[in-house]
Amino acid sequence: MPESSLDPPKDLPPAKSTTSAPYKTTTFKQRSRETEWSKRWGWNLYTTAMGTGAVMVCVHSIPYHFKGQPAIATVFFILDILIFSICTTMTIIRAIKHPLVFRHSFYDQTEAPWLPTFNLTIATILIGMIELGIPKTGPWLIVTLEVLYWIYIFLGACTALILQNTFRLLPRPLHLIGPVECLECFPLMLAGSIGSMLCVEVNKLDSGRALTILLIAIVCQGLGFWMSLIKLSSWMLHHIVLPRAPSKTLPSYMIAAGAPGFTAFALVNIGNASVEIFPATGFLKGQGIDPMLAAQVFAVIGNWFGLLCVGMYVWIVMIFLGWGLLRIVDMIRHGYLGKYELSLWAFSFPLSGAIACWGQWAEFFPSKAFGILNIIGTVFVFLMWLFNSIGTLTLLYNGILPGVPKEFVPSELNTAYDLTEDLTGLDLDEIRNQGPDVERGEGDITFNSRLSTAVNSLNGEAGVTRMRGRG
């Protein structure tokens, strides 16, 4: 049959798109001038400082000490402070020059969950000051850190309250729920880890103040750990009801390892600190209990429960490490441009708690297994820091920033809030009986469309794209 004159010739090459990404058509100088740096500098970028601090924690925890160990840890500590200063400066400029955009960042469904990374970066700096600063200075730094510790707890409580009254005003679609929900608990949980280290130093000055810090550390650690477990149970519901999440969101799932990892680290430190603090303060002596016996009980329970927490940690790492590494291999094969996500920084800081705990167990337990695990973990975190640093610098070089430039509009918040009032009577059966398109936000599904309408009225069209995993 003869070909129609309307049919395109078969020997012509396929037409090429005339549009290309900005970083492919502009120079770095042009991108530096045209990129709205302060407007798009999101909370997500604090993960770079947080991950740098994680390397410092891991290197310092290596039980087999070597000559350059303090120097390497100090280099990463200084880098941590430097990156934190840059991020904070850009955030302040964003708040001053673009106040409505800055306010919207507390409501945006993809940016607001990362607000606590600001607090967690401060936590890594405080840990570095305890581990690296106190041995080189006098008692004045211990007193300073004691004051900063209480300020840090206050900031952690403020961050949680801010998120509860902004970001949490709206429900989240089930396909967006993940371990990132735990981040609002992490700052107070890290107060337990910091306090477990600081109380030993404060005990050199005043045993009473050291006991107070130790007991508050237990409370904060319990708050963060148990609340994280509650939030992680909602995430597991996601996995029971819906198919596995898209591969681009899997790296952030490693955040879940932070809850058991840092809890094990804190409890082991608390047990060791109690041996020094309880006898000096006569803890429980008024009830006829020997303070040293009470300290020994705390130490045994701390190590025992720490081992249980590491079991949970191993499961999380075992399940999600493979998926995350496959994602990294895919990015290496196709290049970083348009492929790298800042969520890959979750392969650094959340892992460092258990790695530091292994370093302590290597010194206390008559087994070399934990020392070997500590070294393997430290090398892995360093390699991930190197990979993530290259990826982040590539994004910045190409003028790609994670911040959402949308301005806050109060009327949109009221509209979104009103649209969620009729969601309380819905159950999960409507989602459970649907196909995998539910997770991507596709299909004619009443629940998902109503919920997405409410959420995306704040986030705009860009938010729709990001929610569906297409951005």
C-alpha positions in Angstrom: 0.0 0.0 0.0 1.5 3.4 -1.0 2.5 5.7 1.8 0.4 8.7 2.4 1.8 12.1 1.6 1.0 13.1 5.2 3.2 10.4 6.7 6.7 11.6 7.8 9.6 10.3 5.8 11.1 7.3 7.5 14.7 8.2 6.8 14.7 11.4 8.8 16.2 11.4 12.3 13.9 12.0 15.2 13.3 15.6 16.1 15.4 16.9 19.0 14.0 19.0 21.8 14.9 22.6 21.4 14.8 23.2 25.2 17.4 22.1 27.6 18.2 22.5 31.3 19.5 25.9 32.3 22.8 24.5 33.5 23.4 23.2 30.0 22.8 26.5 28.3 24.4 29.0 30.7 27.8 29.5 32.2 28.5 29.3 35.9 28.9 33.1 36.0 25.5 33.6 34.5 23.9 31.0 36.9 25.6 32.7 39.9 24.1 36.0 38.9 20.6 34.8 38.0 20.0 32.2 40.7 17.9 33.4 43.6 20.3 32.0 46.2 18.7 33.4 49.3 15.2 32.8 48.1 15.7 29.1 47.4 18.1 28.3 50.3 16.0 25.7 52.0 16.3 24.0 55.4 17.4 20.8 53.6 20.9 22.2 53.1 21.6 21.9 56.8 22.0 18.2 56.1 25.4 19.0 54.6 26.7 20.4 58.0 24.9 17.6 59.9 26.6 14.9 57.8 30.0 16.6 58.2 29.5 16.5 61.9 28.7 12.8 61.7 32.1 12.1 60.2 33.7 13.9 63.2 31.7 11.8 65.6 32.6 8.5 63.9 36.3 9.3 63.6 36.6 10.3 67.2 34.9 7.1 68.3 37.4 4.7 66.7 38.7 2.6 69.6 42.1 1.9 68.1 43.7 5.3 68.5 46.2 6.5 66.0 48.4 9.6 65.7 46.3 11.7 63.3 42.9 10.8 64.8 42.3 14.0 66.8 43.5 16.1 63.9 41.2 14.5 61.4 38.2 14.8 63.8 39.1 18.5 64.3 39.2 19.2 60.6 35.7 17.9 60.2 34.6 19.8 63.3 35.8 23.0 61.8 34.1 22.2 58.5 30.9 21.5 60.4 31.0 25.0 62.0 31.9 26.6 58.7 29.0 25.0 56.7 26.6 25.7 59.6 27.6 29.4 59.5 27.1 29.6 55.8 23.7 28.0 56.0 22.6 30.1 58.9 23.7 33.3 57.2 21.8 32.4 54.0 18.7 31.5 56.1 18.9 34.9 57.9 19.2 36.7 54.5 16.2 34.7 53.3 14.1 35.7 56.3 15.0 39.4 55.8 14.8 39.7 52.0 11.9 37.2 51.5 9.9 37.1 54.7 6.8 35.5 53.0 8.9 32.8 51.4 10.6 32.2 54.7 7.3 31.9 56.4 6.0 29.5 53.8 8.9 27.2 54.4 7.4 26.3 57.8 4.2 25.0 56.0 5.6 23.4 52.8 5.1 19.7 52.8 8.6 19.0 51.3 10.7 21.6 53.0 9.2 22.0 56.5 10.0 18.5 57.7 13.7 19.3 57.4 13.6 22.3 59.8 15.0 20.2 62.7 18.2 19.6 60.8 19.1 23.1 62.0 19.0 21.9 65.6 20.8 18.6 64.8 23.7 20.5 63.3 24.0 22.5 66.6 24.0 19.1 68.3 27.0 17.9 66.3 28.8 21.1 67.2 28.1 20.7 70.9 29.3 17.1 70.7 32.5 18.3 69.0 33.1 20.9 71.7 32.7 18.2 74.4 35.0 15.6 72.7 37.6 17.9 71.2 37.3 21.2 73.0 37.2 20.3 76.7 40.5 18.3 76.8 42.3 21.4 75.3 40.7 24.0 77.5 39.9 24.7 81.2 36.7 24.5 83.3 35.3 27.6 81.6 34.3 25.6 78.5 32.5 23.1 80.7 30.4 25.8 82.3 29.7 27.4 78.9 28.6 24.0 77.5 26.3 23.5 80.5 24.6 26.8 79.7 24.4 26.0 76.0 22.9 22.6 76.8 19.9 24.1 78.4 19.5 26.6 75.6 19.7 23.7 73.1 16.9 21.9 74.9 14.8 25.1 74.8 15.4 25.4 71.1 14.5 21.8 70.5 11.2 22.3 72.3 10.5 25.5 70.3 11.2 23.7 67.0 8.7 21.0 67.8 6.0 23.5 68.8 6.6 25.6 65.7 6.1 22.5 63.5 3.0 21.5 65.4 1.4 24.9 64.7 2.5 25.3 61.1 3.4 22.1 59.2 1.2 19.9 61.3 -1.9 22.0 60.7 -2.5 20.0 57.5 -2.7 16.2 57.1 -0.1 14.5 54.9 -1.0 12.0 52.1 -0.1 8.5 53.1 2.4 8.1 50.3 4.5 11.0 51.8 4.7 9.6 55.4 8.1 8.3 56.2 10.9 8.4 58.8 11.3 12.1 58.1 8.3 12.5 60.4 10.7 11.6 63.3 13.0 14.5 62.7 10.9 16.9 64.9 11.7 14.5 67.9 15.4 14.1 67.1 16.6 17.5 68.6 15.3 16.6 72.0 16.4 13.0 71.6 20.0 14.3 70.9 19.7 16.3 74.1 19.9 12.9 75.8 23.0 11.9 73.9 24.7 15.3 74.5 23.7 15.2 78.2 25.1 11.7 78.6 28.5 13.0 77.6 28.4 16.4 79.3 27.4 15.1 82.7 30.8 13.3 83.1 32.6 16.6 82.5 30.3 18.6 84.8 30.9 16.0 87.5 34.4 17.3 87.8 33.0 20.7 88.9 29.7 19.9 90.7 28.3 16.4 91.2 24.8 17.8 91.9 24.6 19.6 88.6 26.0 16.6 86.9 23.2 14.4 88.3 20.6 16.8 87.1 22.0 16.7 83.6 22.1 12.9 83.7 18.5 12.5 84.8 17.3 15.1 82.2 19.3 13.3 79.5 17.4 10.1 80.3 14.0 11.9 80.1 15.0 13.5 76.7 16.3 10.3 75.3 13.1 8.5 76.3 11.0 11.3 74.8 12.8 11.1 71.5 13.0 7.4 71.3 9.4 6.5 72.2 7.9 9.3 70.1 10.0 8.2 67.2 8.7 4.6 67.6 5.1 5.9 67.5 5.8 7.9 64.3 7.7 5.0 62.7 4.6 2.8 63.3 2.7 5.1 61.0 5.4 4.7 58.4 5.2 0.9 58.7 1.4 1.3 58.1 2.5 2.9 54.8 4.4 -0.2 53.9 1.6 -2.5 54.9 -1.1 -0.7 53.0 0.7 0.6 50.0 3.5 -0.7 47.7 7.1 0.1 48.3 8.0 3.7 47.9 9.6 5.1 44.8 13.4 4.7 44.7 14.1 8.4 44.9 12.5 8.6 48.4 14.2 5.5 49.8 17.5 7.1 50.9 15.6 9.3 53.5 14.3 6.1 55.1 17.7 5.6 56.7 16.6 8.4 59.1 14.8 5.6 61.0 18.2 4.2 62.1 18.8 7.3 64.1 16.3 6.5 66.8 17.7 3.2 68.0 21.3 4.1 67.2 21.5 7.3 69.3 19.4 5.7 72.0 22.0 2.9 72.3 24.8 5.5 72.3 23.1 7.6 75.1 22.2 4.6 77.3 25.7 3.2 77.3 27.1 6.7 78.1 24.5 7.1 80.9 25.4 3.8 82.4 29.1 4.6 82.5 28.5 8.1 83.8 26.3 6.8 86.6 29.2 4.8 88.1 31.0 8.1 88.7 28.0 10.4 89.6 25.7 8.2 91.8 28.3 7.4 94.5 29.4 11.1 94.6 25.9 12.3 95.1 24.5 9.5 97.2 21.8 8.8 94.6 18.9 6.7 96.2 20.9 6.4 99.4 17.9 7.9 101.4 15.8 4.9 100.3 18.4 2.4 101.6 19.8 1.6 98.2 23.6 1.5 97.8 24.5 4.2 95.2 27.2 2.1 93.7 24.7 -0.8 93.3 22.2 1.5 91.7 25.0 2.7 89.3 25.9 -0.9 88.4 22.2 -1.6 87.6 22.0 1.4 85.4 25.2 0.4 83.6 24.0 -3.2 83.0 20.5 -2.1 81.8 22.1 0.6 79.6 24.3 -1.9 77.8 21.5 -4.5 77.6 18.9 -2.2 76.2 21.5 -0.7 73.9 22.1 -4.2 72.4 18.3 -4.5 71.8 18.3 -1.1 70.1 21.2 -2.1 67.8 19.1 -5.1 66.7 16.4 -2.7 65.4 19.2 -0.5 63.9 20.6 -3.5 62.0 17.2 -4.4 60.6 16.7 -0.9 59.2 20.1 -0.7 57.7 19.9 -4.2 56.3 16.5 -3.5 54.6 17.2 0.0 53.1 21.0 0.0 52.5 20.6 -2.2 49.4 17.9 0.0 47.9 19.8 3.2 48.7 23.0 1.8 47.2 21.2 0.8 44.0 20.0 4.4 43.8 23.5 5.7 44.1 24.8 3.3 41.4 22.1 4.5 39.1 23.1 8.2 39.7 26.8 7.4 39.1 25.9 5.7 35.8 23.8 8.6 34.5 25.6 11.5 36.1 24.7 13.7 39.0 22.9 16.3 36.9 19.2 16.2 37.7 19.6 12.9 39.6 21.2 13.7 43.0 18.9 14.2 46.0 19.9 15.8 49.3 18.0 13.0 51.1 21.1 10.8 50.5 22.7 12.7 53.5 20.6 10.3 55.6 23.3 7.8 55.0 25.6 9.7 57.3 24.3 11.3 60.5 21.6 8.8 61.5 24.1 6.0 61.2 26.7 7.7 63.4 25.0 7.0 66.8 25.3 3.2 66.6 28.8 3.5 65.1 30.0 5.6 68.1 28.3 3.1 70.4 30.2 0.2 68.8 33.4 2.1 69.5 32.6 2.2 73.2 31.7 -1.5 73.3 35.0 -2.3 71.7 36.7 -0.9 74.8 34.4 -2.5 77.3 33.5 -5.9 75.8 36.1 -8.7 75.4 35.4 -8.9 71.7 36.9 -7.3 68.6 33.7 -7.6 66.6 32.4 -4.2 67.7 35.8 -2.5 66.9 35.7 -4.0 63.4 32.1 -2.8 62.9 33.1 0.6 64.1 35.9 1.0 61.6 33.7 -0.4 58.7 30.9 2.0 59.7 33.3 5.0 59.9 34.8 4.3 56.5 31.3 4.0 55.0 30.1 7.3 56.5 33.2 9.0 55.2 32.7 7.6 51.7 29.0 8.7 51.8 30.2 12.2 53.0 32.5 12.4 50.0 29.8 11.2 47.6 27.2 13.6 49.0 29.6 16.5 49.1 30.3 16.1 45.3 26.6 15.7 44.7 25.7 18.8 46.7 28.4 20.9 45.1 27.2 19.8 41.7 23.7 21.0 42.5 25.0 24.4 43.8 27.3 24.7 40.7 24.3 24.2 38.5 22.2 26.7 40.4 19.8 24.0 41.7 18.6 24.7 45.2 16.0 22.8 47.3 14.2 25.8 48.8 10.6 26.4 47.7 10.2 30.0 46.4 6.5 30.2 46.9 5.3 33.0 49.2 3.0 32.4 52.1 -0.7 33.5 51.6 -2.9 33.3 54.7 -6.1 32.9 52.7 -4.6 29.7 51.1 -4.0 28.3 54.5 -7.6 28.9 55.5 -8.8 27.3 52.3 -6.6 24.2 52.8 -7.6 23.8 56.4 -11.3 24.0 55.5 -10.9 21.3 52.8 -9.6 18.9 55.4 -12.5 19.1 57.8 -14.4 16.3 56.1 -11.5 13.9 56.1 -11.9 12.7 59.6 -14.6 10.1 58.8 -12.5 8.4 56.1 -10.7 5.1 56.7 -8.0 3.3 54.8 -10.2 0.8 53.0 -10.6 3.0 50.0 -6.8 3.2 49.6 -6.1 -0.4 50.5 -8.2 -1.7 47.7 -6.6 0.5 45.0 -3.6 -0.2 42.9 -0.1 1.1 43.2 -1.1 4.4 41.5 -2.4 5.6 44.9 1.2 6.0 46.1 2.0 8.2 43.1 -1.1 10.3 43.6 -2.6 9.1 40.4 -6.0 7.7 39.5 -9.6 8.7 40.3 -9.4 8.2 44.1 -11.7 10.3 46.2 -9.6 10.2 49.4 -6.3 10.9 47.7 -7.7 13.7 45.5 -9.4 15.4 48.4 -6.4 15.2 50.6 -4.0 16.3 47.9 -6.3 19.3 47.1 -6.0 20.4 50.7 -2.3 20.0 50.9 -1.4 21.4 47.5 -3.5 24.5 47.9 -0.5 25.6 50.0 2.2 24.2 47.8 0.9 25.2 44.4 1.6 23.3 41.2 5.2 22.8 42.1 4.1 21.0 45.2 1.8 18.7 43.1 4.8 17.7 41.1 7.0 17.1 44.1 4.4 15.1 45.9 4.0 12.7 43.0 7.7 12.1 42.7 8.1 13.6 39.3 10.1 16.6 40.2 
